[in-house]
């Protein structure tokens, strides 16, 4: 399988670090960003690489040559004029008529299991699969909106199909949203390029070859139903600013970048929702009722900076009681993710138990009135997260404000399970700080 890396960026936002080399050649811990990417690709068996070069492209060619010294085969496509983020793709016949290929930007530090991504793409028979992840600055990132089948169409439980149905660019108006950021890594089928070429109208008459991947190719193709989002918790960091460069260098040295690859077992700090992250108001049924607790965003941000995933596990009997719809619950969680994102924090996943064993509520939903294995203090939610995110429960922690949360962590086999006093300001931050401090001292 071929990999195409767009390596022609000038890097105007990071020019203070290096303005005499292409952005992908900026060194991180002694190696160019591109070299880190190529090593990650090689570890997944992806050795056929084309580098699209332009601005100061000779620096890249002189450094990598044909790639033999890195155990890969490198070819080059040199733009004589800027073609945007996708124009070069339409100038390479081997992409238009060949096999599906991996496409990525050359200015991001990554360590991901590409084989998982390829399997996802093939299983969905996609024209394009877009790698997506949460990050600490979703407000200035492009966000993907995906399809969720309502319970009536999916046997009583909403099903995430991963089909992309909406796209919010940085400048688009938004209120509350899921922190699902387009990572700039795609699996592309030649069919997407062929179908797009039939409809493509040049937006730059003076340079008709200049094409924007997101705005001119992917976003207009959403109506086809063949564009999918692949969610991952792995390490993906845009190198757009000096601050992010320093953060990445710290993460490489600490081992965080490598450890987040899903080939390795992950660690998580599981968090209850009501009374732990947000103020307890009884049965929360509308976004207007959600308010983050003091220190909650700071606590999640501390988890994000650590070796742990931040995973929410929450009982929501309001579904079974008929007091809140799945759509309303989604809106509540979108507000939660939005408020956290504004503070530079994010959760890697949210797992919900909608069940309630007791009957007698006016609008209750019989299909959710059962004694399930996911309602805390049972361990089902944590076990499901462990299976999907490759988490080692024995190396993970649980934090909540109720004994049911603590028992759920114990029942799941977590290393430690903590019950905080929600009435104490900053209780979650204090608990997270203690756990991380104890972990670092091991």
N, C-alpha and C positions, 0 to 999 in steps of 0.2 A: 504494500500500500504506500502511495506517495504522500508526503507531507509538504505543504507549501507554507513558507513562513514569510510574512510581509515585513521586510527588514529595511525599508527605505525612509523611515521617519526621521525628522529633524530633531524632535525633542525640545521644542521651544520652552516648555515649562521647567525643564531640568537643565537648561543651558548653563546655569551657574556651576554645575558639576563638570561638564565637558562639552564645549561647543565646537570642537575641531574633529569630532568623530560622530558616526551615526549613533542614534540613541541606543540601538540594540548592542552596540559595542562598549557601552559604559560598563566598567568593571565592578562586580559585586564580590567582595571577599576574594579578589585577585583574578576573577575570571569574567569575561564578557557575559552579559545576559544571554546572548545567543548560545554560548557554549553550555550554560546551565540547561537551556532548553534541549539542545541536541543530545546531551547526556541522558536526559529524561526520556527522550524519544528512543534512543538506542536501547535503554534498559527494557523497553516494551517491544523490542523487535522491529521498530520503525526506523529503517536506515536509508530509505530512498527519499532524499530531501532536496527541494528546490527553494533557493533563497531569491526572493524578489528584491532587487536592490535599486537604488537611485542615488539619493544624496550621499556623496562621499562613499559610494559603493565599492570603490577600489580598496578601501580599508578592510572591508569585510572579505573581499575576494583574496586579498593578500594574506589575511590571517588564517582563513579556513582552507583555502585551496580546494582540492577535490574531496576533502573530508576524510581521507584515508587514515590520517593520524588520530582521528577520533573514532575510527571503526564504522564510518558511514560513507555514503556516496552523495556528494553535493554537486548539484548543477545550479546554474544561475539564469535568471531572467532580469535583464537590465532595462529599466524604464528610461527612455530618452527624454521624456517629459512626464510630469506627475500624472498618474492614472487613477489616483484615489485608492481606496481600500479594496477595490474589486476589479478595476479596469484590466489589470494584468491577466486575470483569470480568463477573460474572453479573448485574449491574444495567444493562448496556449492550446493548440488543437488536442494535445494529449489529455487535457482536462475536460474539454468539451465532449470528447468522444470516448474517453477511457473509463476507468473504474472510479468508484467513490474515493474521495481523498480527504485528508485532514488539513484544515486551514487554521493558522493561528497568527496573532500579532507577535512581532519580535521584541516587544518591550515589556513583557510580563515575566515575572519569576514564578515558576510552577514546579510542582512535583506531584504528578497525578498518575493514576493507573489508566493509561489510554486504552488498554484492552477492555476494560469495563465499558468505556465510552463507545468503542466500536461495536460491542455486542448490543448495547442499547440501540444504537443507530440501525443496525441490521434487523433487530427484533421489531422495530416500528416501521420498517420499510420507508424511511423518511427521505424527503428531498434534501432536508437539512436538519441536523441535530445541533442545538446550541448548548454549550456548556454554561451552566448557571450556578451561582453561589451567592450566599449572603455576604455583605461586607459592611464596614463601619462608616461608609459614606454613600448610602443609597440615594440620598437626595440629589447628588450630582452624577448619578450613574443611569445608564439605560436599564429599564426594568422590563421583565417579561411577564405577561399574564397568561395563565394556562387554563385549560378547560377542566371543570370538575362536573362529572355527571351527577345530577341530583339523586337522592335516595330512591325516588320512584322509578328511576331507570337502571338502578344498580343493585337492587335487592336489599334495600333498607339502609345502605351505608353509602355516603358520597364517595365516588371513585375519581382519583386524579389520573387523567389520561395522558398528561404531559404535552398535549397538543397546544401549541402557542396560538392564542386567539387575540392577544393585544400586545401592544408595544409602546412603552412610555419613554420617549427620549428625554434628555436632561431638561430641555426647555418646555416640555409639555406640562400642563397644569395637572396637579395630583393632590389628593387629600390624604387618604389612608391606603396603604398598599402593602403587599407582601414583599419582603426584602429578597427578591430574586433578581440578581444582577446579571446581565449579559456579560460573560467573561472574556469575549473576544477569541474563543476557540470553537471551531465548528467542524462537523463532518458534513461534507457536501457531495451530493449526487450530481453527475453531469446533467441529469434531466432538469435540475433547477436552473443551470446555466442556459440550457437550450430553450426552456420555456420563458425564461426572463429575456433572452435576446430577441424573442418575437415581439415583446411588449415594450422594450426599453426605448425611451425617448431621451436623447441627449439633453442633460440639464446645463451643460456647459458648451454652447455652440462653438466657442473658440477652441475647445479641446473635447470633442465628443467621446474620446476614449476614457475620460475621467468619470469613474463610477463609484458610488458609495455603497459598500456592501449592505449596511443596515438599511438605509433609506431608499435605495434604488433596487435592491435585490430581495433581501429577506422580508422586510416589512410589507412590501406590495404582494408578496407570495403567501401571506398568512391565510388568505381566503381559499387557497388550494386545500387546506387541511393537512398538508404534508410537512409542516414545520414543527419540530418538537424541542422541548427543553429537557436537558439532562442535569439534574440537581446533584451537586457534590459538596462535601464538606472539606475537600482537599485544599492544599495551599495554592492560592492564585492571588498574586499581588501585582497591580499595575504600578509601574515604576515612573509615574508621571511627575513626581515632585521630590525634592531633596529629602523631605521628611520621610517619605515612604521608602526611599533608598536606604536611609539609616535603619528604619524598622526592619527591612528585609535582611540587612546584614546581621542585625542582632538575632533574627529568627534562624538564619543559616547556622550561625555559630552555636546557638543553643540546641540545635538539632530539630527544632520544630518543623522546619520545611519538609525534611525527609520523613519525619514520623507521621505527618498528616496524610501521607500516601495511603490509600485504602488497601494496599497490599499488607499493611501492618495493622495490628489490633489497635483500636483507638481507646482513649480514656474519656470519660464524660463526667460532668457534674450535672446531675438531674435536678431540675427545679420544679417545685409546685408553682401554680399560677396565683390563684386568689389568696391574699394574705401573705404571699411571699414576694412576688414581683409587683403586684398591684394591690391597692387598698381593698380590704374585704368589705363588701357592701351587702352581704347575703348572697342571694342568687342573682348574679350579674347577667343581664339579658340584652343590653344595648351598649354600643360603643361609648355613648355619652357617660356611662357609669364608670368607665375604666380610667383610673388615675394611678400612675406609677408611684410606688412607695419611695421615700427618701433613700437615696443610695442604691436603688435597684439597678439603674442603668450603669452606675459605676462598678457595681458588683459583676454584672454581666460582661462589662468591658474588661475587667480583670481576668475573667475566665477566657475571653477571646484572646488575650495576650499570653495565655498560659499554654500548657500542653493538653488542655482539656477541651472537649466540645461542650457547648451549652445547650442542653436539651430539656424542653418543657414537657412535663407529664402531668395531665390534669383531668380530674373527674369533672364531668359536666352533665349532671343529672337533669339539667334544665331541658335537654333534648328529650329525654324519656318522659319528663313531666309535661311536655308540650308548651313550655314557657318561653322557648327560644328556638328558632329555626336554624338549620345548618348554615343558611346564608347569613343570618344575623351573627352566628358564632364566628364565621369567617371574617365578617366585618370587625368584630371585636379583636380578633387576632391580628388583623391588618393594622388596626390602631396600635396595638401593643408593639408590633414590629416597627411601625413608623416612629413612635415615641422613643423607642430604644435607638433607632437609627439616627435620630436627631442628636443624640448624645454620643454617637460614635460606637454604639454597641449593637450586637445582633445575636439572635439565637440560631442554632444550626438546624433545629427541627422542633415541631410541636406535635405531641401525641395526645389524643383525646379519648376518654372513655365516655360514651353517651348514655350508658345504661343506668338503671335504677331498679332495684328488685321489688320495691313496695308499690302497691296499687292504691287507687282511691283519689287520683287527681283529675280534675274536671276535663282537661284537654290532653290527658296522657296518651302516649303512643305505644300501643301494645307490643310492637315489634322490638322495642327497647326495654321492655319490662322483664328482665331476666337476671339470673345470678351468673354473671359473666366471669371470665378469668382476667379481665383487664381493669376492673374497678379497684383502685387502691383501698385497702392495703394489699391486695393481690399484686403479683409482680408482672402481669401481662404487658402493661405499657412499656416497662423498662426492658423486658425480654424482646418485645417487637423492635424497639429502637436498637437493641444490641444486634439483632439479626440483620437489620437493614443498613446500619452504619458501621458494622464490624467492630462493635464495642466490647471490650473486656469488662464485664460487670464487676469482677473481683478487684479491678484497679480503678473503679469508679465510685462516686459519692452521690448521696441523695440529700437534698435540703428541702424542707417544707415547714409549715407552721402548725401541723396537726400530727397526732400520733399515727394516723393512717399513712401519712407520707413516710414517716420514719420506719414503720413496719414494712411498707412496700420495698424500701431500700434493703432492709434486712432479709425479706423473703426473696429478693432478687439476688442476694449474695454480694451486695456492694461492700466495699472496703470499710465504709463508715456511713452512717445515716444520722442526720442532724435535724432536730426540731427547734426552730427559732421562735422567739416571742415577737409576734408581729406588732405589738404595742411599743416595742423599743425602737426608736429611730435608728436607721442604718443597720438593723439586725442582720439582713442578708449580706451586706457588705462585710460586716464583722465576721460572719460565719465563713464566707468565701475566703477572706484573707487568712483566717486561721487554718483552713484546710490546705490552701496553697502553700502557706508557710511550712506546715508540717510535711507536705509532699516534697518540697524543695530540700528539706533537711534530711530526707531519707538517704 
